[in-house]
């Protein structure tokens, strides 16, 4: 199963990337994920279910430890039906 992850961390700082945002970016860029896209207002990545779920765990733990006060995320199955019969 392939998953698509979309996330943001807060609080925002438009002048300089806060530590929690830098940590979140490092987590997804170092994970074994495909199509990673990081930006100031949202981030996306795709990959196999195990890789995405592992990255989500690290993202939540490390971003909170680095000062995030809110993390919004969405995970979607891509390339398949609602029962998870996606591309493998």
N, C-alpha and C positions, 0 to 999 in steps of 0.2 A: 504494500500500500504506500502511495506517495502522499505526503502532506505539505500544505503550504502554511507557513507561519507569518503572521503580521503582528507587529508589536510597536509600542511606544513606551518610553519611560518618562517619568516626571519627578521633580519639577523641571520645566523648560528654562533654558537660558540661551537667548539668541546671540549673545556676545561671545560666549565660550562654551564649548561642550562640557557639561558637568561630568564628574567622575563616573556616575552611574551609567551615563550614556556611552562613555568610552569603554567601560567594562562590557556593556551589552554588545557593542560593536565587536569587541575582541572575541567574545564568546561565539557569536555567529560566524565570524570570519575564520575562526580556528576550527570550527566543527566541520564535519564531513558533509556539508550541505551544498546543494546546487543553487544557482541563480540567486546569490545573495545580493541584496540591494539595500544599502543603508543611506538614510537621509535625515535631515533635521526634524522632520515631522512624522516620520514613519519608516519602518524597516520591514523587509520581506525576505523570506528564504524558502526554498523547497528542498525536499529530500525524502529519503525513506523514513518510514514511521519511527523506527528505533533511533535513527540519527536526530530527527526533529524533536522527539520526546526527550532525549538525553540533553539536547541543546536547551530546551525549554526549562528543564530542571536547573541546569547551570545558570541560565539567564536569570531566572527568578532569584535564586540564592545569591549569586554574586552581585546583581544589581541592587538588591535590597541592602546587602552588606556595604555597598559603596554609596548609599545615601538615597536611593530612589524611595519616594513616598507613595508612588502609584505606578503600577505596570499594567498596561492594557494590552491584552493579546487575543488573537483569534487564530484558531487552527482549523483548516479545512482539508477534507479529502479532495485530491485533484485527480482527474482522469478516470473517475469511476462513478458508480451509482451510490445512492445513500447508504447501502449496506456495506460499503467499503471494498467492493470488488474493483479496485482501481488497477492502474498499471503496476507491474511488479518489476 
